[in-house]
Every structure is written in structure tokens, then in C-alpha cells.
Amino acid sequence: MHNAPSVAYPLGRSRFQGALLLGLWLAGALVTALWWLATPDAAWRFGLSAATLLAAGMAAGLGWKNSPTGRLRWDGQDWCWESRGYPSGTRVRSLSVALDFQRILLIRLENHDHATLWLWAQRAAMPERWLDLRRAVYSRRMALPAALPPDSPTSVATADFPAHAHPPPN
């Protein structure tokens, strides 16, 4: 069985994410406008909903603008996230694909402290390495060869049990 090739792929602010956030905000604005037209006597409620809609739009815009950017690297065995805050990279405990639109992936990274980072990967960022990234995110880690043979008295399988334990019956 072959492992996925090593790959380093740039990730950052996604136009798809920006368009999705804008579309959701516009849908909220449309619903708010239709609600206001249906009930014109709710002036203070409309003001509150308009302020909430404006705050939600600003939060979404700032969140999109401040999206993390960096490089996701697969060395054949482990994932590493490199960014301005982690120039030498930080190892990723787990990586999973939350959404797959063939040319766009929403990836969930979790580090060893259980902090989660959601990132969008787009084919347009580096088309020549896109298939390598897709192979890597969907591949399983290859098991490293054991340093000791399984019948060794100090192998990992027997090291978990105390020395005075009785062997299991055959």
C-alpha cells in the first residue's frame, strides 16, 4: 500500500467563504425587510433587528478578513500547520474534511492542546498540487515499522503488563 505524497499547500482567506457569508447576511436582511413590511407597527423591534443584523454583518466581515493564513504541510506521516504565529510549524493532532465541494474543502484541524482551527482550501490557490492535497487529506497514516520483533520480551505488547502478571491461558 502506498502513502499519499508529501505536500505543502497554502490556505487562507477564501472567496467562497466570503461569498457564503455575504449570501447568508443578505438572506437575513431580506427576511428582516419582509418582516418589517408585514408588520409596520413594530418600529422598536425593527430597530433592534436592524442593529443586530448590522452587528452580525460586521462580525462576519471581520471574521472573514482576519481568517488565518498559512501553509498546511503533509510529510507522509504527520500534518503540520505553518503560519505567521507558528513559523516553524505546529503539529496537527487530527485533520478531518468537513465539507468537500471538489474544488473547495473545509478542513478542521485540531492540535495537541485540543484547539480547533477551521480552514478553507481552494484549488485555485495551487492547482498543480491540488490532487496531492486531496490524496493526503483522505489517506490514512501508514504504520511505522516496529523497532523490535513481536516475539521480543521487551516489545510494546508485553511492556504494558506488569512483570509479575500471569500469561493468559491458551
Disulfide bonds with the S-S distance in Angstrom:
none
